[in-house]
Amino acid sequence: MAMAGLLTLQPVWSPAPAAANSSRLNSNFFRGARISTSRPAANAGRKNQGTAGVHHRINVTAALPDALLFDCDGVLVDTERDGHRVCFNKAFAEKGLGVHWSVDYFGTILDIGIGKHRITNYFNAIGWPPTIPASQREDVVSALHKRKTDLFIELVESGNLPLRPGVESLIDEALANNVRVAVCSTSLERAVTAIVHTMLGSNRASAMKIFAGDIVPNKKPDPAIYNLAAATLNVRPDRCVVIEDSRIGLRAAKGAGMKCIVTTSAYTEGEDFAIADAVFPCIGERPHQHFDLAFAGSLLRERDLVA
C-alpha cells in the first residue's frame, strides 16, 4: 500500500517552547502545550531557552500519516451539551414525559455510546412511566431516539453548531497532501453524515469516508470501528493518526494500534488521557494553532526512532 507523501516544512515561526524532561522522545512532551509544527521544531527551540518570542527557522522533511481519522461528536463539532442533550430534552417534552437531562447529568452518561441505550438505561434506573407498558418500551425508545435525531439534524442544518477551531484547516491540509481522511463515530450514521456534509461542505465530504452507527457490532472503546477503517482504506493501523476527545475513543484508537491526539471537549477535559500521544484543548487556527499535519506525522516518526 502506498504511503502518504513527504511534507517539507519551510520557515516555521513559533515562540520558543518549554524544554522536555527526557532526552528520549517522549509522547507526553506536548501534553497541553501550544505548538504549531512537528517535534524537531520544538526540540530545536531548546537551544534558545529563556528567549521566548525568538523565531526559529527550521527545515525538516516529515513523513505524513497514511490516514487521519476523526471522531465526530466533540471533535468535529462540540455537539454533546448544546446539541444532543438539548434535542433529547425536546423529544422528551414532545412526548410529555416530564424528563429533563441537565448539563451535569448528561456528562455522566457519555460513556454510553448509543442514544437508545442512554434512554433505556435512564428509565431502567428511575422507573418507567406508567404510560409506557413493558410491551411498548422498545418501540417508544426507538421513536424517541428517531425524533431526537430529526431534531438534531435540523439543528445541524441551521448552522448553529459551528466546527471546532482548526478542523476545516487540518482536513484541507490532509487532503491536499493525499492523506486519507475519515470520520469514525458510534453515533447514528444519519447524524454524522449530516454534520460532515453540512459543516464541511460537499467537496470535502465527497473525499472523506464515514464509518458510523451500527457499521460494527461493538462500539468504542472496542477498536472495531478503527480496525474497519484501516482495512477499508487499505492502510496500516500504525500509519494512522486518530483525533479523539474522550477516553473511550482514545482507548479504541490505541486498541487498534494507532497514534491518537486528544482534543478535549466541554465534557472530557478532566478525563485520564495518560495513554494519549498528545493532548490539546483544540486543533486551533493560526496564529493560535496547537498542532498541524506535520506534528501528526512526527508521532509516527517517533515510533520509528524509539523502536
C-alpha positions as CSV (number, residue, x, y, z in Angstrom):
1,M,0.0,0.0,0.0
2,A,1.2,3.5,-0.8
3,M,2.5,5.7,2.0
4,A,1.3,9.3,2.0
5,G,3.8,11.8,0.6
6,L,6.6,13.7,2.4
7,L,6.0,17.2,3.6
8,T,8.9,19.7,3.7
9,L,8.5,22.3,6.3
10,Q,9.8,25.7,5.2
11,P,10.4,28.6,7.7
12,V,8.5,27.8,10.9
13,W,7.6,30.7,13.2
14,S,6.7,29.9,16.8
15,P,7.5,31.0,20.3
16,A,10.3,29.0,22.0
17,P,8.7,26.0,23.7
18,A,9.5,24.6,27.1
19,A,12.2,22.0,27.4
20,A,11.3,18.3,27.7
21,N,12.2,16.4,30.8
22,S,13.8,13.5,28.9
23,S,16.3,13.0,26.1
24,R,14.2,10.2,24.8
25,L,11.4,11.3,22.5
26,N,8.5,11.5,25.0
27,S,4.9,11.1,23.7
28,N,3.8,13.3,26.6
29,F,6.1,16.2,25.8
30,F,3.4,18.3,24.1
31,R,0.6,17.5,26.6
32,G,-1.4,20.6,26.9
33,A,1.2,22.8,25.2
34,R,0.8,25.2,22.3
35,I,2.6,24.1,19.2
36,S,2.5,24.9,15.5
37,T,4.7,22.3,14.0
38,S,6.4,18.9,14.5
39,R,8.7,17.7,17.3
40,P,12.0,18.6,15.6
41,A,11.0,22.2,15.6
42,A,10.2,22.0,19.3
43,N,13.5,20.3,20.0
44,A,15.4,23.0,18.2
45,G,13.8,25.5,20.4
46,R,15.7,24.1,23.4
47,K,18.8,25.8,22.2
48,N,17.3,29.1,22.8
49,Q,15.6,28.5,26.2
50,G,14.9,31.7,28.0
51,T,14.4,33.7,24.8
52,A,10.6,33.4,24.5
53,G,9.5,35.1,21.3
54,V,12.6,34.3,19.3
55,H,11.8,32.9,15.9
56,H,13.3,29.7,14.7
57,R,14.0,28.9,11.0
58,I,13.8,25.1,10.6
59,N,13.8,22.8,7.5
60,V,12.7,19.3,8.1
61,T,11.2,16.6,5.9
62,A,8.4,14.7,7.7
63,A,6.7,11.5,6.7
64,L,2.9,12.1,6.8
65,P,0.3,9.7,8.1
66,D,-1.4,7.4,5.6
67,A,-4.8,8.3,7.1
68,L,-6.2,10.9,9.5
69,L,-9.2,9.6,11.4
70,F,-11.6,11.9,13.2
71,D,-14.2,11.1,15.8
72,C,-17.4,13.2,15.3
73,D,-19.1,14.4,18.4
74,G,-16.8,16.6,20.5
75,V,-14.1,16.6,17.8
76,L,-15.6,18.0,14.6
77,V,-18.3,19.8,16.5
78,D,-18.8,20.2,20.3
79,T,-22.3,18.6,20.0
80,E,-23.0,16.9,23.3
81,R,-24.0,19.6,25.7
82,D,-25.7,22.0,23.3
83,G,-26.7,19.6,20.6
84,H,-27.6,16.1,21.5
85,R,-28.7,16.9,25.1
86,V,-31.0,19.7,24.0
87,C,-32.6,17.5,21.4
88,F,-33.1,14.6,23.8
89,N,-35.0,17.0,26.1
90,K,-37.1,18.4,23.3
91,A,-38.1,14.8,22.3
92,F,-39.0,14.0,25.9
93,A,-41.1,17.2,26.2
94,E,-43.0,16.5,23.0
95,K,-43.9,13.0,24.4
96,G,-45.0,14.6,27.7
97,L,-42.6,12.5,29.8
98,G,-41.6,15.3,32.2
99,V,-37.9,14.4,31.8
100,H,-35.1,16.9,31.6
101,W,-31.5,15.9,31.4
102,S,-29.3,18.6,33.0
103,V,-25.8,19.5,31.8
104,D,-24.2,17.7,34.7
105,Y,-26.3,14.6,34.4
106,F,-25.7,14.3,30.6
107,G,-22.0,14.3,31.3
108,T,-22.4,11.2,33.4
109,I,-23.9,9.1,30.6
110,L,-21.5,9.9,27.8
111,D,-19.7,6.6,28.3
112,I,-22.9,5.0,26.8
113,G,-22.2,5.5,23.2
114,I,-25.6,4.7,21.8
115,G,-28.6,7.1,22.3
116,K,-31.2,4.4,22.6
117,H,-29.2,2.8,25.3
118,R,-29.0,6.1,27.2
119,I,-32.8,6.3,27.2
120,T,-33.3,2.7,28.2
121,N,-30.7,2.8,31.0
122,Y,-32.2,6.0,32.3
123,F,-35.7,4.7,32.7
124,N,-34.5,1.3,34.0
125,A,-32.7,3.3,36.8
126,I,-35.5,5.7,37.7
127,G,-38.6,3.6,36.8
128,W,-40.6,3.6,33.6
129,P,-43.6,6.0,33.2
130,P,-46.9,4.1,33.8
131,T,-48.0,5.3,30.3
132,I,-45.4,3.1,28.7
133,P,-46.2,-0.6,29.3
134,A,-43.3,-3.1,29.1
135,S,-44.5,-4.4,25.8
136,Q,-44.1,-1.0,24.2
137,R,-40.9,0.1,25.7
138,E,-38.6,-0.8,22.8
139,D,-40.9,0.9,20.3
140,V,-41.2,4.0,22.4
141,V,-37.4,4.2,22.8
142,S,-36.9,3.8,19.1
143,A,-39.5,6.5,18.3
144,L,-37.9,8.9,20.9
145,H,-34.5,8.4,19.5
146,K,-35.7,8.9,15.9
147,R,-37.4,12.1,16.9
148,K,-34.3,13.3,18.8
149,T,-32.2,12.6,15.6
150,D,-34.6,14.5,13.5
151,L,-34.4,17.5,15.8
152,F,-30.6,17.2,15.9
153,I,-30.2,17.2,12.1
154,E,-32.5,20.3,12.0
155,L,-30.1,21.9,14.5
156,V,-27.1,21.0,12.4
157,E,-28.6,22.2,9.2
158,S,-29.4,25.5,10.8
159,G,-25.7,26.2,11.2
160,N,-25.9,26.9,14.9
161,L,-23.3,24.3,15.8
162,P,-20.0,25.6,14.4
163,L,-17.0,23.4,13.6
164,R,-14.4,23.3,16.4
165,P,-11.3,25.6,15.7
166,G,-8.9,24.2,13.2
167,V,-10.9,21.2,12.0
168,E,-11.5,22.5,8.5
169,S,-7.9,23.6,8.0
170,L,-6.4,20.3,9.2
171,I,-8.7,18.3,6.9
172,D,-7.8,20.6,3.9
173,E,-4.1,20.2,4.7
174,A,-4.5,16.4,4.8
175,L,-6.5,16.1,1.6
176,A,-4.0,18.5,-0.2
177,N,-1.2,16.1,0.8
178,N,-3.1,12.9,-0.4
179,V,-3.6,11.7,3.2
180,R,-6.8,9.7,3.5
181,V,-9.4,11.3,5.8
182,A,-12.3,9.6,7.5
183,V,-14.8,10.1,10.3
184,C,-15.2,7.2,12.8
185,S,-18.1,7.5,15.2
186,T,-20.5,5.4,17.2
187,S,-23.3,8.0,16.6
188,L,-26.1,7.3,14.2
189,E,-24.8,7.4,10.6
190,R,-27.5,9.8,9.5
191,A,-26.5,12.4,12.1
192,V,-22.8,12.0,11.4
193,T,-23.4,12.3,7.6
194,A,-25.4,15.5,8.2
195,I,-22.6,17.0,10.2
196,V,-19.9,16.2,7.6
197,H,-21.9,17.4,4.6
198,T,-23.4,20.5,6.2
199,M,-20.4,21.7,8.2
200,L,-17.6,20.6,5.9
201,G,-19.3,21.0,2.5
202,S,-20.0,18.6,-0.3
203,N,-16.5,18.8,-1.8
204,R,-14.7,17.7,1.4
205,A,-17.5,15.2,2.2
206,S,-17.0,13.5,-1.1
207,A,-13.3,13.0,-0.4
208,M,-14.0,11.5,3.1
209,K,-15.2,8.1,4.2
210,I,-17.7,7.9,7.1
211,F,-17.8,4.9,9.4
212,A,-20.7,5.3,11.9
213,G,-23.7,3.8,13.7
214,D,-24.1,0.1,13.5
215,I,-21.4,-0.5,10.9
216,V,-19.6,-2.6,13.6
217,P,-21.3,-4.7,16.3
218,N,-19.0,-3.5,19.1
219,K,-18.8,0.2,20.0
220,K,-15.9,2.2,21.4
221,P,-13.9,1.6,23.5
222,D,-13.7,-1.6,21.3
223,P,-11.3,-0.9,18.4
224,A,-13.6,-2.4,15.8
225,I,-14.5,0.8,14.1
226,Y,-10.9,1.8,13.7
227,N,-9.9,-1.7,12.6
228,L,-12.6,-1.5,9.9
229,A,-11.5,2.0,8.8
230,A,-7.9,0.8,8.3
231,A,-9.0,-2.3,6.4
232,T,-11.4,-0.4,4.2
233,L,-8.9,2.4,3.4
234,N,-6.2,-0.2,2.9
235,V,-3.8,1.5,5.3
236,R,-1.7,0.1,8.1
237,P,-3.0,0.9,11.6
238,D,0.4,2.1,12.7
239,R,0.4,4.6,9.9
240,C,-2.9,6.2,11.1
241,V,-3.4,9.1,13.4
242,V,-6.7,9.5,15.2
243,I,-8.2,12.7,16.6
244,E,-10.5,11.9,19.6
245,D,-11.9,13.9,22.5
246,S,-12.8,11.2,25.1
247,R,-11.0,8.4,27.0
248,I,-13.4,5.9,25.4
249,G,-12.4,7.0,21.9
250,L,-8.7,7.1,22.9
251,R,-8.9,3.5,24.2
252,A,-10.5,2.4,20.9
253,A,-7.7,4.1,18.8
254,K,-4.9,2.7,20.9
255,G,-6.5,-0.7,20.9
256,A,-6.3,-0.6,17.1
257,G,-2.6,0.2,17.3
258,M,-2.9,3.8,16.1
259,K,-1.5,7.0,17.3
260,C,-4.0,9.3,19.0
261,I,-4.2,13.0,19.6
262,V,-6.9,14.1,22.1
263,T,-8.6,17.5,21.7
264,T,-10.6,17.9,24.9
265,S,-14.2,19.0,24.8
266,A,-16.5,20.6,27.4
267,Y,-17.3,17.2,29.0
268,T,-14.0,15.4,28.7
269,E,-11.3,17.9,29.8
270,G,-11.0,16.2,33.2
271,E,-10.6,12.6,31.9
272,D,-7.5,10.5,32.2
273,F,-5.6,10.7,28.9
274,A,-2.3,9.3,30.1
275,I,-2.0,6.9,27.2
276,A,-2.6,9.6,24.6
277,D,0.2,10.6,22.3
278,A,-0.7,14.3,22.7
279,V,-3.4,16.3,24.4
280,F,-4.6,19.8,23.4
281,P,-7.7,21.9,24.1
282,C,-8.4,22.0,20.3
283,I,-6.6,21.9,17.0
284,G,-6.8,25.7,16.7
285,E,-6.5,28.2,13.9
286,R,-3.4,30.2,13.0
287,P,-1.9,32.1,14.8
288,H,-3.2,30.1,17.7
289,Q,-2.8,26.6,16.1
290,H,-1.9,23.9,18.6
291,F,-0.8,21.3,16.0
292,D,-0.8,20.6,12.3
293,L,-0.4,17.6,9.9
294,A,3.4,17.7,10.3
295,F,3.0,17.1,14.0
296,A,0.8,14.2,13.4
297,G,3.5,12.8,11.1
298,S,6.1,13.4,13.8
299,L,4.3,10.9,16.1
300,L,4.8,8.2,13.5
301,R,8.4,9.1,13.1
302,E,8.9,8.9,16.9
303,R,7.8,5.3,16.8
304,D,10.5,4.5,14.2
305,L,13.2,6.3,16.3
306,V,12.4,4.6,19.6
307,A,11.5,1.1,18.3
